[in-house]
Amino acid sequence: MRRICDWIVYVYCPEEYDKQPFLKWDDDELLHLTNYKGKIIADIGSGTGRLLEPVAPDADIIYAIEPIKSLREFLKSKFKAFKHKFFVMDGLITDIPLPDNSCDILLSGHVYGDAPEEELAEMERVTKPGCMVILCPGNSDVDNEAHNILVTRGYKWSVFHEPVDGPKRKYWRTV
């Protein structure tokens, strides 16, 4: 969030925030990384559900972990067509309310990076061995501490274009 008004819209008017042009990047940036069919997916810091939009139809079970109540309510409404397999939960990237080894794919967008080591440990804790963590942290195309930690831990990465904001990095790794 670059400005306080973005944060206010995000929290109080998620339906308006969900229309922001920077969220309109190409779904293939996620879809080509792995097969989502029949998988248990957790999205940490789900926000308005941007990462879940392209994968929800194929997933077997979806856990949308979001600490902000208004966004949890928005997610329930937005994904009501998937209510039989869509579970919204209160939680943080450093305290994910799922058991060890419980998901096949863990997604997170614009969340990772404040406490990189602690966050990675928690995300990898809930991801089954041999399964994938995919991060779209919203960082620009620059090397920083979070990037260096991910690369050191074996994460692959590439650059994609986020409308308005330009080049961003995504990271993925089978744990």
Buried (B, 14 or more C-beta within 10 A) or exposed (E): EEEEEEEEBBBEEBEEBBEBEBBEBEEEBBEEBBEBEEBBBBBBBBBBBBBBBBBBEEBEBBBBBBBBEEBBEBBBEBBEEBEEBBBBBEBBBEEBEBEEBBBBBBBBBBBBBEEBEEBBEBBBBBBBEEBBBBBBBBBEBEEEEBBEBBEEBEBEBEEBEBEEBEEBBBBBBEB
